[in-house]
């Protein structure tokens, strides 16, 4: 399939041969619903990226280590052995002069909004939203390697996808402002600190964002189970590239699929018809990373 720009103009020859891409099919997620606290924040987070409340030891420790935004307080449940990650959190918070509050276990549990906060919660400044054009520019001599989430509504899948993407070397992520999970406490916990290192843009619409990325010279590679092109045939991975992954139920939206330069599938050998969004991100991003190792 030839890679087409947002208005149908051929982008072949911009840097490398036929536009073969990596993609994943309708990523069915096994969403179990948002925790109560996530529902309470849904309206506010439609207007912003979120990330002001962090639960879980790994996520809170990485928040303190990264030092990318102000931390207002750390709350710990009373009666815990302060060893391992928890001891590091207390030590870091003390060094950074972040207030530490200890609460009785019952009060702490009533404050937590995720299922397993691991005895620690942090309050911080919200994450900074980055501009899409900024993410599309090379950084530190590296070509942009972006992750675009098209309508992924399960916060756990968003967080897991960001954690995997950060490990694969993704330089930025793009989320839709509407009909998409943002960085709720559940997403932040699943991300295990990745949100401190992956700059994110929140855009009014994913299809228009893909069109803008095309204008900025970024190849867009959509993952869709219906494609006949395999993710392992990707030939644009070493260039500026954005991997586009659809929602847990329907996969890529129709308009997003049309705007992608390349649409490809992750070949499946079992009985099930698809992977969930986070698993598709894992395979797709590490396939791109494999191609980029020689840079």
Secondary structure as GFF3:
##gff-version 3
##sequence-region A 1 295
A	DSSP	alpha_helix	36	45	.	.	.	ID=ss1
A	DSSP	beta_strand	53	55	.	.	.	ID=ss2
A	DSSP	alpha_helix	57	66	.	.	.	ID=ss3
A	DSSP	beta_strand	71	77	.	.	.	ID=ss4
A	DSSP	alpha_helix	84	95	.	.	.	ID=ss5
A	DSSP	beta_strand	99	103	.	.	.	ID=ss6
A	DSSP	alpha_helix	105	111	.	.	.	ID=ss7
A	DSSP	beta_strand	120	124	.	.	.	ID=ss8
A	DSSP	alpha_helix	132	135	.	.	.	ID=ss9
A	DSSP	beta_strand	145	150	.	.	.	ID=ss10
A	DSSP	alpha_helix	155	168	.	.	.	ID=ss11
A	DSSP	beta_strand	172	176	.	.	.	ID=ss12
A	DSSP	alpha_helix	185	191	.	.	.	ID=ss13
A	DSSP	three_ten_helix	194	196	.	.	.	ID=ss14
A	DSSP	beta_strand	200	203	.	.	.	ID=ss15
A	DSSP	alpha_helix	206	215	.	.	.	ID=ss16
A	DSSP	beta_strand	219	223	.	.	.	ID=ss17
A	DSSP	three_ten_helix	231	233	.	.	.	ID=ss18
A	DSSP	beta_strand	241	246	.	.	.	ID=ss19
A	DSSP	alpha_helix	254	259	.	.	.	ID=ss20
A	DSSP	beta_strand	262	264	.	.	.	ID=ss21
A	DSSP	alpha_helix	277	292	.	.	.	ID=ss22
###
